[in-house]
């Protein structure tokens, strides 16, 4: 059975899906995106992703081609049409396709935004990486300054990920002015003496939806949380480290730049947070 995707108002087989060569998402990465997790055929934290999507579009002066209620229904339709039980829905909204390439934005009343969604299967609840943890390297953060806007400008994170792969690692932590900002597609954390430490929100990191939930659950569980920058050296001396993302939940980090973190195995706090997050998000899924 062919995968069904959503393109500019139509559900079509993936092999037949097309966008214009003049689409600004294709030509200039002039687009925003979200990825929502699906567990048991239900959507995890849709409201959080919808709110961030609207913020990203507002910051870039984009006009959504659909309402959030319509977007929710599209998600549900794709889950049903593709018989998706566990995995995710990728959503991308572009500034549309004018009749030529130009650095000046087209008038949104004349050129509507484009929209594409598709599903993918992925095992998240029972994942081998959660038992083993991942290894990361550090690399200079050379992305544009508005990382709080979730755009499709992902060339540098992809480059960083490839540098990690060449060194036998799974991811990279980005460093700016001596401090860790975040991972290539996740927020970064360390744990020291029972305190969870992660960079505070600002324009220099993505305002992670999973981050918000994890920190809320941590505080509800009476864990200590400190939002501040930390260095690679501090991370290497931590008791634990982990990252969070929509489809990764809370992933333990066991090595940074060749230095073992803690005991070299996933720590108790990241495990507990993952368990709490999974349980609570499944309860609240729609």
SULHU-V43948 format. One record per pair of residues at least 12 apart in sequence whose C-alpha atoms are under 8 Angstrom apart, sorted by sequence separation. I is the first residue (numbers start at 1). GAP is how many residues later the second one is. If there is no record, write none. Layout:
I,GAP  I,GAP
This chain:
2,12  5,12  7,12  160,12  171,12  172,12  240,12  241,12  254,12  2,13  36,13  95,13  98,13  143,13  171,13  240,13  241,13  253,13  35,14  75,14  97,14  142,14  143,14  240,14  252,14  34,15  96,15  97,15  173,15  252,15  95,16  96,16  97,16  95,17  96,17  97,17  182,17  50,18  95,18  96,18  181,18  187,18  252,18  34,19  94,19  95,19  180,19  187,19  236,19  251,19  252,19  33,20  93,20  94,20  236,20  241,20  250,20  32,21  93,21  94,21  139,21  187,21  235,21  240,21  250,21  93,22  186,22  239,22  240,22  92,23  93,23  161,23  181,23  182,23  236,23  238,23  239,23  250,23  251,23  32,24  91,24  92,24  160,24  181,24  187,24  232,24  236,24  237,24  238,24  239,24  250,24  32,25  91,25  92,25  236,25  237,25  249,25  46,26  91,26  158,26  235,26  240,26  241,26  90,27  91,27  137,27  157,27  196,27  198,27  200,27  240,27  89,28  90,28  136,28  157,28  195,28  196,28  197,28  198,28  199,28  200,28  239,28  242,28  249,28  64,29  89,29  90,29  194,29  195,29  196,29  197,29  198,29  199,29  200,29  240,29  241,29  249,29  89,30  90,30  194,30  195,30  196,30  197,30  198,30  199,30  240,30  88,31  89,31  195,31  197,31  198,31  199,31  87,32  88,32  137,32  198,32  62,33  87,33  88,33  136,33  139,33  141,33  197,33  211,33  87,34  88,34  135,34  136,34  137,34  138,34  139,34  140,34  141,34  210,34  211,34  84,35  86,35  87,35  134,35  135,35  136,35  137,35  138,35  139,35  140,35  141,35  210,35  84,36  85,36  86,36  87,36  134,36  135,36  136,36  137,36  138,36  139,36  140,36  209,36  210,36  82,37  84,37  86,37  87,37  134,37  136,37  138,37  208,37  209,37  41,38  86,38  41,39  210,39  78,40  79,40  141,40  78,41  41,42  75,42  41,43  42,43  41,44  40,45  41,45  63,45  190,45  38,46  39,46  40,46  62,46  192,46  193,46  38,47  39,47  65,47  191,47  192,47  38,48  39,48  65,48  181,48  190,48  191,48  192,48  37,49  38,49  63,49  64,49  65,49  180,49  190,49  191,49  37,50  38,50  63,50  65,50  179,50  180,50  190,50  191,50  37,51  38,51  62,51  179,51  180,51  190,51  36,52  37,52  179,52  180,52  189,52  190,52  35,53  36,53  178,53  179,53  188,53  189,53  35,54  36,54  148,54  188,54  189,54  35,55  148,55  188,55  218,55  34,56  35,56  147,56  148,56  150,56  187,56  188,56  217,56  33,57  34,57  146,57  147,57  148,57  149,57  186,57  187,57  33,58  34,58  145,58  146,58  147,58  148,58  186,58  187,58  33,59  145,59  146,59  147,59  148,59  186,59  214,59  217,59  32,60  33,60  183,60  185,60  217,60  31,61  32,61  31,62  32,62  31,63  214,63  30,64  31,64  213,64  30,65  6,68  25,69  24,70  25,70  23,71  24,71  25,71  6,72  23,72  24,72  5,73  23,73  24,73  4,74  23,74  24,74  27,74  22,75  23,75  21,76  22,76  4,77  20,77  22,77  24,77  4,78  22,78  191,78  3,79  22,79  59,90  23,91  56,92  56,93  55,94  56,94  138,94  56,95  53,97  8,106  9,106  7,107  8,107  7,108  8,108  6,109  7,109  6,110  7,110  5,111  6,111  5,112  6,112  5,113  4,114  5,114  34,116  32,117  33,117  134,117  136,117  32,118  33,118  133,118  134,118  135,118  138,118  32,119  33,119  133,119  134,119  135,119  136,119  137,119  138,119  31,120  32,120  132,120  133,120  134,120  135,120  136,120  137,120  30,121  31,121  130,121  133,121  134,121  135,121  136,121  137,121  29,122  30,122  129,122  130,122  29,123  30,123  124,123  29,124  124,124  124,125  25,127  133,132  132,133  133,133  132,134  131,135  130,136  125,153  88,159  49,160  87,160  48,161  45,164  37,209  36,210  37,210  35,211  36,211  35,212  45,236  44,237  44,238  45,239  44,240  45,240  46,240  44,241  43,242  44,242  39,243  42,243  43,243  42,244  39,246
